[in-house]
Amino acid sequence: MPRPHPRVLVITSCTGEKQFKPEHQLTLDDFRDPTRRRERETELAEYACPAGDLYTGMQHLRLMEGVRALRDAFGPEVLEVEILSAGYGLISEHQKIVPYEVTFNGMKGHEVDAWAEHLGVHQAMEQRLVNADLVFFLLGDNYLRAVQLPIRTNADQTLVFLASGGAAQKMPDLVAHTFVLPLSNQDAKRYRYGLVGLKGFLFKQFAEAAVAQPNLLKQMQTQPELFRQVINQGLETPDQQLALTTLLDAVPTTPKVSRSTAVPRPAKDEFLPIPDVPPAPNRHLGMQYFIPDWDDRVDPTYDFLNDQITPDRDPYTDDVYAHQVYDVPNYDGILVSKVVVDGSQKKRARVEAVGIHDFIRFQGQVMGDCGAFGYIKEDEPPYNTVEILDYYENLGFDFGVSIDHLIVGPFAAPGIREKRYDLTIHNAQDFLEKHRAGSYTFTPIGVAQGWNPETYADAVKENIRIGYDYIALGGLARAQSREIIEIMQAVRPHLMPDTRLHLFGVARINAIPVFRHLGITSFDSASPLRRAWLGSEANYHTLSSKMYPAVRIPPVDGQGVRVKRLIEAGVSDRDTLKDLEQGALKAMRAFDQGTLGLEETLDALLAYDELLELPRDGKVDPAEQAKRRVKHERMYRDLLRDRPWKACDCVICQEVGVEVVIFRGNDRNRRRGFHNTRAFYLRFQELLAKLRDPQP
Ligand SMILES: [Zn+2]
């Protein structure tokens, strides 16, 4: 049955005002130490209540009025609320907590970053978003910072941010359809709310409009800018309406600026040194690359000249994966997380009907895991072993990973880590015993989690003792190569000649020789794919370590709010922008065909590009604009001079040509990601061949 409404999620922040104000509320120091936190929580147990009821700040009260209105009209399931708490991290409104005095407000930027990292806010947010179609963010600047944008989203999702003008300016490009409504402090005061309270009030306005127009939630998925229109409805007096209209018109709408810091620096040519220890006994097993799938598909007959998607296409059946675009897949296998399969009921039903191989149209090796980040905050994983064994078997996975529990960030604290370590080992044992007793045909993989080299080594040893010949190391996706090398040095002596060892979430060319020497036989990462649209300087990869930017030519008529904002700020008008946009596209294509020179092309690109420097306070800062021009002129000149897309013999660069280096929409950006994945895989293969036959 089709879902009547999109799955709506609201992310809001904790507020200072709480229902109970006992003395000795929990402090930051209590949250730093899990043992002490548990003791203190016991002391305050009489004040424990669901997070949704604890806060009494203006934003929260108004927000919850809107939430109730929607639930009364459409049922309790219509939306969920998650609270970003500076004490507890990202929690459900239903989670019972006790009063505390911790807030991100007032922390310095680096303190916000460090504490958010400790709480695992970014990962929790990414996983929480997986099962949502329409997400509202009601976060102040420091709370938004704690999320550490950009986050992983998909093209079927829609995000609405109610943010300050400053935060709106820094909003990075996201894959999801994004709408940002910037709010200014001064205007909020005029409206008799603090900026914080205003967000809750606006959500309530929206909720009431949605109750009156039951189609609105669905419409928001494709037209999130409707938010702005409907919040005025239902206001009682013309004065209120005028105030709100003035407020919203006074501030320009969304810019989308990519943070160059989001992308790691291009890989260096030097390889990390190999420690002076004998090679691992499993080296003859070689090394394989798996790519995690996240519905990475493109429209195969996209019309680049007119920027039109194929009419009436079904994204599930008509769109194609990278391995359908290329003759040979650019990976040895695909990793599919349960959390991605369960992305929607419709998707789950399709996968169940045809099996995982047919669903992703890939007959090579498919590995399944449970997506441990999705339940990182739970005391125990929400699955049982038999259920997961059956899931892997019924869907036709080639490899299935046992149910593990991550030991990272706040969950690596003493007391918690030991429990998770034991649970992971116990599950691995249970998984293998039941696998052997049943008639399962997929290959089982046991997981090793740990918090230092010794515990990882013990976990690997234990998995081997249990009887595994394929083991996966978890919780290291964000670890530095140096740390992973230390862990592998402790693990290596325990490996058997037939032990396969998988490293979750890490693909680093410069570390491959040392990882291989120490016993890693497979790894997975989507990093080459995702860099195509994350960051500004390393979007297009090559077979050397050289990387290029993609040329930003955002569509004037698209959903891009950057352009809207320029028009609203009076920097330019639509017709002028449209001329410059089309001029830039034409110039790139003429340059590609050899009918326009490099300097003329650069002029056309920069004429549009320099306008994209966003105005602050309604005015463009000439110094910032000049800086942007100098930087982009250097980057784009480099790209045009080298024409790397001409040198690439991959079918994407051959077929769509120069479009692949234009930063504009999913069909260009994800194709560039496919090309990057291929470049990575070819470099990886070349490196493996060299490692097999060392050069004299
Ligand atoms: Zn290519």
Residues whose N, C-alpha, C, O or C-beta is under 5 A from the ligand:
A	BS01	ZN	C648 C650 C653 H675
